[in-house]
Amino acid sequence: MRKITLLLSILLLIYSCGVKKTQSLLSDGDYDNAINRAVEALRTKKDAKGKQDYVYLLEEAFAKAKDRDLRNIDMLAKDANPANLEKIYNDYLQLNNRQERIRPLLPLQLLKEGRNAYFPFDNYSDQIINSKNALSKYLYDNAVKLLKSNNKMDFRKSYDDLGYLESINPGYKDVTKLMNQAQQKGTDFVSVYTKNETNMVIPVRLQSDLLDFSTFGLNDKWTVYHSNKQKGISYDYGLIVNFRQINISPEQIKEKEFIKEKQIKDGVKALLNSQGNVVKDSLGHTIMVDNFKTIRVDIYEFRQFKSCQVTAKVDYIDFRTNQLIEAFPISSEFVFENIYSTYNGDKNACDDSYMPYFNKRAVAFPSNDQMVYDSGEDLKAKLKDIIVRNRFRR
C-alpha cells in the first residue's frame, strides 16, 4: 500500500510540474512551446480527468498564438516591404502546422463545461501558395541583381538566397544554373607555390607533397586551393611557402663503453650460520637456500646521429592589391638516430629492454636530400594547421 501511495504521489508531482511549466510558457508568451507540451501530454489518455488542465491550456495557447500571427501578418502586409515576404510566408506555415499538430487529438472534451474545446481552424492553402510565390519572385529577382555585382560577398548572398528558394520551391525557373554561377563567382581561388631562398636544392618530392592540397582536405564551399594554375581562373590570393634556411648536422658516430652487473640464481646450497657451520631443521635435515652468483658484461655502444632543421615562412598574398596580408613562421626538424651495441661477457646482465640493441648493426646515413624530404611530414602538418586557423576571409 505504501508503494502504491508513493507511486501516486510521484505521478501527481510530475503532472503538477508539467502543468506549471506549460502555464509558465503561456504566461511568457511562448505559445508554441506551451502548445507542444500540452499536445505531448494529451497523446495518451486525453479524456482522463487528470488531463483537463492541459486541454484548457491548449485551447488558450492556440487562440493567443493564432491571434498574434494574424496580427503580425496584417502589419507586415500593410508595410508592403518585400523584405517581409519571408516572415509572412513562415507565419502562414506556422499557422497551418500548428493546426496539424492539434488535429489528430480532436475532439478534446472539457468535462466541467460539457463541451468540446474550441479550435477555430482555417484553410491557409491559398495564403501559403500566394506568399510562397511572392517570396520566390523576390528571392529570384534579388539573386539575379546580386549576380550583376562585382562583390564576392554579394555572389555568396545570391547563392544562399537561391538555395533557400530551391528548398521552398524546387524547380523554380533556372535556379540551379544560377546557383552554379553564384558558386563560381563567389569562390576564392588560391594559388599555392613554393620559393627557395636557401643555398640548397629543395627535393622535388617534398615540394610536390607540400603542394598536394588534395590530401589536406582544405577546400571548402568558398575556397579552392590550386598548386597548378588553371586557365580561365582569376586567382584572388596566393599562399607561398618560402624556404628560408636548411641546417643539416654532420654525420656523427658516438661510442660509449660501460659495464652491467646482475646477481642471478645458480642452484642451491646449504645454509651456514655465522660460525660457518651447516644449519639443520628440527628433524636434522640440512636447510638449503638459493645460491646466487654475479654475472657481468662489458658493453660497447655506438650511436649514429644526424639531424635536419628546415625553416620556412608562409606568406598570404592578396593578388587584387598585390599586398602581403600576413606571414607565419614555420619550422620542422627531423632526427636520424641508430643505436647498436656489441658486448663481451654475459649479456644477461643487461635489462631486457636493452637486448634489442645487440641485434642491430650500423646502417648507412641518409643523404641530405632524404633528410630534407623526411622533414616534410611534420612540415606539412604544421602548414595545414596554419591554414585551418588562418583563413583568407574571416
C-alpha positions as CSV (number, residue, x, y, z in Angstrom):
1,M,0.0,0.0,0.0
2,R,2.8,2.4,0.9
3,K,4.5,1.7,-2.5
4,I,1.2,2.5,-4.3
5,T,0.8,5.7,-2.3
6,L,4.4,6.7,-3.1
7,L,3.9,6.0,-6.8
8,L,0.7,8.1,-6.9
9,S,2.5,10.9,-5.1
10,I,5.3,10.8,-7.6
11,L,3.0,10.8,-10.6
12,L,1.0,13.7,-9.1
13,L,4.2,15.7,-8.6
14,I,5.3,15.1,-12.2
15,Y,1.8,16.1,-13.5
16,S,1.8,19.2,-11.3
17,C,5.3,20.3,-12.5
18,G,4.3,19.7,-16.2
19,V,1.2,21.8,-15.9
20,K,3.0,24.6,-14.1
21,K,5.7,24.6,-16.8
22,T,3.1,24.8,-19.5
23,Q,1.3,27.7,-17.6
24,S,4.6,29.5,-17.3
25,L,5.3,29.2,-21.0
26,L,1.8,30.5,-21.8
27,S,2.3,33.5,-19.4
28,D,5.7,34.3,-21.1
29,G,4.1,34.4,-24.5
30,D,5.9,31.3,-25.6
31,Y,2.7,29.9,-27.1
32,D,4.1,27.3,-29.4
33,N,6.2,25.6,-26.8
34,A,3.2,25.6,-24.5
35,I,1.2,24.0,-27.3
36,N,3.9,21.4,-27.8
37,R,4.0,20.4,-24.1
38,A,0.2,20.2,-23.9
39,V,-0.1,18.2,-27.2
40,E,2.6,15.7,-25.9
41,A,0.7,15.3,-22.6
42,L,-2.6,14.6,-24.4
43,R,-1.2,12.0,-26.7
44,T,-2.3,9.3,-24.2
45,K,-5.5,9.2,-22.2
46,K,-6.6,12.6,-23.5
47,D,-10.1,12.2,-22.0
48,A,-8.8,11.4,-18.5
49,K,-9.9,13.8,-15.8
50,G,-6.3,14.4,-14.8
51,K,-5.6,15.8,-18.3
52,Q,-8.2,18.6,-18.2
53,D,-5.7,21.3,-17.2
54,Y,-3.8,20.6,-20.4
55,V,-6.9,20.9,-22.6
56,Y,-7.7,24.3,-21.2
57,L,-4.1,25.4,-21.6
58,L,-4.0,24.1,-25.2
59,E,-7.2,25.9,-26.1
60,E,-5.9,29.2,-24.7
61,A,-2.4,28.9,-26.2
62,F,-3.8,28.1,-29.6
63,A,-6.2,31.1,-29.6
64,K,-3.4,33.5,-28.5
65,A,-0.9,32.2,-30.9
66,K,-3.3,32.4,-33.9
67,D,-4.3,35.9,-32.9
68,R,-0.6,37.0,-32.6
69,D,0.4,35.5,-36.0
70,L,-2.6,37.0,-37.9
71,R,-1.9,40.5,-36.4
72,N,1.8,40.2,-37.4
73,I,0.8,39.2,-40.9
74,D,-1.6,42.1,-41.2
75,M,1.0,44.6,-40.0
76,L,3.7,43.2,-42.3
77,A,1.4,43.2,-45.3
78,K,0.4,46.8,-44.7
79,D,4.1,47.8,-44.5
80,A,4.4,46.4,-48.1
81,N,8.2,45.9,-47.7
82,P,9.3,42.9,-49.9
83,A,11.8,42.0,-47.2
84,N,8.9,41.0,-45.1
85,L,7.7,38.3,-47.5
86,E,9.7,35.5,-45.9
87,K,8.2,36.3,-42.5
88,I,4.7,36.4,-43.9
89,Y,5.3,33.0,-45.6
90,N,6.7,31.4,-42.5
91,D,3.9,32.8,-40.4
92,Y,1.3,31.2,-42.6
93,L,3.2,27.9,-42.5
94,Q,3.3,28.2,-38.7
95,L,-0.5,28.8,-38.6
96,N,-1.1,25.7,-40.7
97,N,1.5,23.5,-38.9
98,R,0.0,24.4,-35.5
99,Q,-3.4,23.2,-36.6
100,E,-1.9,19.9,-37.9
101,R,-0.3,19.2,-34.6
102,I,-3.6,19.5,-32.8
103,R,-5.9,18.0,-35.4
104,P,-5.2,14.3,-34.5
105,L,-6.2,14.9,-30.9
106,L,-9.7,16.3,-31.7
107,P,-12.2,16.3,-30.2
108,L,-11.0,17.3,-26.8
109,Q,-13.6,17.4,-24.0
110,L,-14.0,20.0,-21.3
111,L,-15.8,17.8,-18.8
112,K,-16.9,20.5,-16.3
113,E,-18.4,22.7,-19.1
114,G,-19.9,19.8,-21.0
115,R,-18.4,20.9,-24.3
116,N,-15.5,20.3,-26.6
117,A,-12.5,22.6,-26.6
118,Y,-12.8,25.2,-29.3
119,F,-10.1,25.3,-32.0
120,P,-11.2,27.5,-35.0
121,F,-9.2,26.0,-37.8
122,D,-8.8,27.8,-41.2
123,N,-7.6,26.7,-44.6
124,Y,-4.4,28.6,-45.3
125,S,-3.6,26.8,-48.6
126,D,-4.2,29.9,-50.8
127,Q,-2.3,32.2,-48.5
128,I,0.7,29.8,-48.3
129,I,0.9,29.4,-52.1
130,N,0.5,33.1,-52.7
131,S,3.0,34.1,-50.2
132,K,5.5,31.5,-51.4
133,N,5.1,32.6,-55.0
134,A,5.6,36.3,-53.9
135,L,8.7,35.3,-51.8
136,S,10.1,33.2,-54.7
137,K,9.9,36.0,-57.1
138,Y,11.5,38.4,-54.7
139,L,14.3,36.0,-53.9
140,Y,14.9,35.2,-57.6
141,D,14.9,38.9,-58.6
142,N,17.2,39.9,-55.8
143,A,19.6,37.0,-56.5
144,V,19.8,37.9,-60.2
145,K,20.5,41.5,-59.2
146,L,23.3,40.4,-56.8
147,L,24.9,38.3,-59.6
148,K,25.5,41.6,-61.5
149,S,27.6,42.9,-58.7
150,N,31.4,42.9,-58.5
151,N,31.5,41.8,-54.9
152,K,32.1,38.1,-54.0
153,M,30.1,38.6,-50.8
154,D,27.1,39.5,-53.0
155,F,27.6,36.4,-55.1
156,R,27.6,34.3,-51.9
157,K,24.4,36.0,-50.7
158,S,22.9,35.3,-54.1
159,Y,23.8,31.6,-53.7
160,D,22.3,31.4,-50.3
161,D,19.1,33.1,-51.4
162,L,18.8,30.8,-54.4
163,G,19.5,27.7,-52.2
164,Y,16.6,28.8,-49.9
165,L,14.4,29.4,-52.9
166,E,15.2,25.9,-54.2
167,S,14.3,24.4,-50.8
168,I,10.8,26.1,-50.7
169,N,10.0,26.0,-54.4
170,P,12.0,23.2,-56.1
171,G,12.5,23.6,-59.9
172,Y,11.7,27.3,-59.9
173,K,12.9,28.8,-63.2
174,D,16.7,28.4,-63.8
175,V,17.7,28.5,-60.1
176,T,20.1,25.5,-60.4
177,K,22.0,27.2,-63.2
178,L,22.2,30.5,-61.4
179,M,23.4,28.7,-58.2
180,N,26.3,27.3,-60.2
181,Q,27.2,30.8,-61.5
182,A,27.0,32.2,-58.0
183,Q,29.2,29.4,-56.6
184,Q,31.8,30.0,-59.3
185,K,31.8,33.8,-58.9
186,G,31.8,33.7,-55.1
187,T,34.6,31.3,-54.7
188,D,38.1,32.5,-53.7
189,F,40.8,30.8,-55.7
190,V,44.2,30.5,-54.0
191,S,47.4,29.8,-55.9
192,V,49.8,27.8,-53.8
193,Y,53.5,27.6,-54.6
194,T,57.0,27.4,-53.1
195,K,60.0,29.6,-53.1
196,N,63.6,28.6,-52.3
197,E,65.6,31.2,-50.5
198,T,68.2,28.7,-49.2
199,N,71.5,27.7,-50.8
200,M,70.4,24.1,-51.1
201,V,68.2,22.3,-53.6
202,I,64.8,21.5,-52.2
203,P,63.8,17.9,-53.1
204,V,61.1,17.9,-55.9
205,R,59.3,15.2,-53.9
206,L,59.0,17.5,-50.9
207,Q,57.6,20.4,-52.9
208,S,55.1,18.0,-54.6
209,D,53.9,16.7,-51.2
210,L,53.6,20.1,-49.7
211,L,51.6,21.4,-52.7
212,D,49.3,18.3,-52.9
213,F,46.4,20.0,-51.3
214,S,44.0,17.2,-52.3
215,T,45.4,15.3,-49.2
216,F,44.9,18.3,-46.9
217,G,41.1,18.4,-47.2
218,L,41.2,22.2,-47.0
219,N,38.9,23.1,-49.9
220,D,35.6,24.4,-48.6
221,K,32.4,25.8,-50.0
222,W,34.0,29.1,-50.9
223,T,37.8,28.5,-51.0
224,V,39.7,26.3,-53.5
225,Y,43.5,25.8,-53.5
226,H,45.4,25.1,-56.7
227,S,49.1,24.1,-56.8
228,N,49.0,24.4,-60.6
229,K,47.4,27.5,-62.1
230,Q,44.4,26.7,-64.3
231,K,43.5,28.6,-67.5
232,G,40.4,30.8,-67.2
233,I,40.7,31.3,-63.5
234,S,41.5,34.7,-61.9
235,Y,43.2,34.0,-58.6
236,D,42.3,36.1,-55.6
237,Y,45.1,35.1,-53.2
238,G,48.5,33.5,-53.1
239,L,49.9,31.1,-50.5
240,I,53.7,31.0,-50.7
241,V,55.9,28.6,-48.7
242,N,59.2,30.4,-48.6
243,F,62.1,28.0,-47.6
244,R,64.4,30.3,-45.6
245,Q,67.1,28.1,-44.2
246,I,68.1,24.4,-44.1
247,N,70.6,23.2,-41.4
248,I,71.9,19.7,-41.6
249,S,74.3,18.4,-38.9
250,P,77.4,16.4,-39.8
251,E,77.2,12.6,-39.6
252,Q,78.2,11.6,-36.1
253,I,79.1,8.3,-34.5
254,K,79.5,8.4,-30.8
255,E,80.9,5.5,-28.8
256,K,80.3,4.6,-25.2
257,E,81.6,1.8,-23.0
258,F,80.0,0.7,-19.8
259,I,79.6,-2.3,-17.5
260,K,76.5,-4.0,-16.3
261,E,76.3,-6.5,-13.4
262,K,73.5,-8.6,-12.1
263,Q,73.0,-11.3,-9.5
264,I,71.3,-14.5,-10.8
265,K,70.3,-17.7,-9.1
266,D,72.8,-20.5,-9.6
267,G,71.3,-23.6,-7.9
268,V,71.0,-24.1,-4.1
269,K,73.5,-24.5,-1.2
270,A,73.5,-25.4,2.4
271,L,72.6,-22.6,4.9
272,L,75.6,-21.8,7.1
273,N,75.5,-20.0,10.4
274,S,77.8,-17.2,11.5
275,Q,80.4,-19.7,12.6
276,G,80.4,-21.4,9.2
277,N,78.5,-24.5,10.3
278,V,75.6,-26.1,8.4
279,V,72.2,-25.2,9.8
280,K,69.7,-28.1,10.2
281,D,66.0,-28.2,10.9
282,S,64.3,-29.8,13.9
283,L,64.4,-33.2,12.2
284,G,68.1,-33.0,11.5
285,H,67.8,-32.2,7.8
286,T,70.1,-29.7,6.2
287,I,68.4,-26.4,5.3
288,M,69.0,-25.5,1.7
289,V,68.9,-21.9,0.3
290,D,69.2,-20.3,-3.2
291,N,72.8,-19.8,-4.4
292,F,73.4,-16.5,-6.2
293,K,76.3,-15.5,-8.4
294,T,77.3,-12.2,-10.1
295,I,77.4,-12.0,-13.8
296,R,79.0,-9.2,-15.8
297,V,79.1,-7.8,-19.3
298,D,81.2,-5.1,-20.9
299,I,79.0,-3.1,-23.4
300,Y,80.3,-1.1,-26.4
301,E,77.5,1.2,-27.6
302,F,77.5,3.1,-30.8
303,R,75.1,5.9,-31.6
304,Q,74.7,7.2,-35.2
305,F,73.2,10.6,-35.3
306,K,72.2,13.2,-38.0
307,S,69.6,16.0,-37.8
308,C,68.0,18.3,-40.2
309,Q,66.1,21.6,-39.5
310,V,64.0,23.3,-42.1
311,T,62.9,26.9,-41.5
312,A,60.3,28.5,-43.7
313,K,57.8,31.3,-43.9
314,V,54.2,31.1,-45.1
315,D,53.1,34.3,-46.9
316,Y,49.5,35.2,-47.6
317,I,49.3,37.5,-50.6
318,D,46.2,39.4,-51.8
319,F,46.6,39.4,-55.6
320,R,44.0,42.1,-56.0
321,T,46.2,44.6,-54.2
322,N,49.5,42.7,-54.5
323,Q,49.9,43.2,-50.8
324,L,51.2,40.9,-48.1
325,I,48.2,40.0,-45.8
326,E,50.1,38.0,-43.1
327,A,53.2,35.9,-42.7
328,F,53.6,32.9,-40.4
329,P,57.0,31.3,-39.4
330,I,57.2,27.6,-39.7
331,S,59.9,25.1,-38.9
332,S,60.4,21.4,-38.8
333,E,63.2,19.1,-37.5
334,F,63.9,15.5,-38.5
335,V,66.4,13.4,-36.5
336,F,68.1,10.2,-37.7
337,E,69.4,8.1,-34.9
338,N,70.5,4.5,-34.8
339,I,71.9,2.8,-31.7
340,Y,73.6,-0.6,-31.8
341,S,75.8,-2.4,-29.4
342,T,78.3,-5.2,-29.0
343,Y,79.4,-6.9,-25.8
344,N,82.0,-9.0,-24.1
345,G,80.8,-11.3,-21.2
346,D,77.3,-12.4,-20.2
347,K,74.7,-10.2,-21.9
348,N,72.0,-11.5,-19.5
349,A,73.5,-8.9,-17.0
350,C,71.6,-6.3,-19.1
351,D,67.9,-5.3,-18.7
352,D,65.5,-7.0,-21.1
353,S,64.7,-3.6,-22.7
354,Y,68.3,-3.2,-23.8
355,M,68.7,-6.5,-25.5
356,P,67.4,-5.4,-29.0
357,Y,70.4,-3.1,-29.4
358,F,72.7,-6.2,-29.6
359,N,70.8,-7.4,-32.7
360,K,71.3,-4.1,-34.5
361,R,74.1,-3.1,-36.8
362,A,75.5,0.1,-38.3
363,V,73.4,1.4,-41.3
364,A,74.1,3.9,-44.0
365,F,73.4,7.5,-43.1
366,P,70.5,9.1,-45.1
367,S,71.5,11.6,-47.7
368,N,71.0,15.3,-47.1
369,D,68.3,15.2,-49.8
370,Q,66.5,12.4,-47.9
371,M,66.8,14.2,-44.6
372,V,65.1,17.3,-46.0
373,Y,62.4,15.2,-47.5
374,D,61.8,13.3,-44.3
375,S,61.1,16.6,-42.5
376,G,58.2,17.1,-44.9
377,E,55.5,15.2,-43.0
378,D,55.9,17.4,-39.9
379,L,56.2,20.5,-42.1
380,K,53.0,19.5,-44.0
381,A,51.1,19.1,-40.7
382,K,52.2,22.5,-39.5
383,L,51.3,24.1,-42.8
384,K,47.8,22.6,-42.6
385,D,47.4,23.9,-39.1
386,I,48.3,27.4,-40.1
387,I,45.8,27.4,-43.0
388,V,43.0,25.9,-40.9
389,R,43.5,28.6,-38.2
390,N,44.0,31.5,-40.6
391,R,41.5,31.6,-43.5
392,F,41.9,34.2,-46.1
393,R,38.4,35.6,-45.4
394,R,37.2,35.8,-41.8
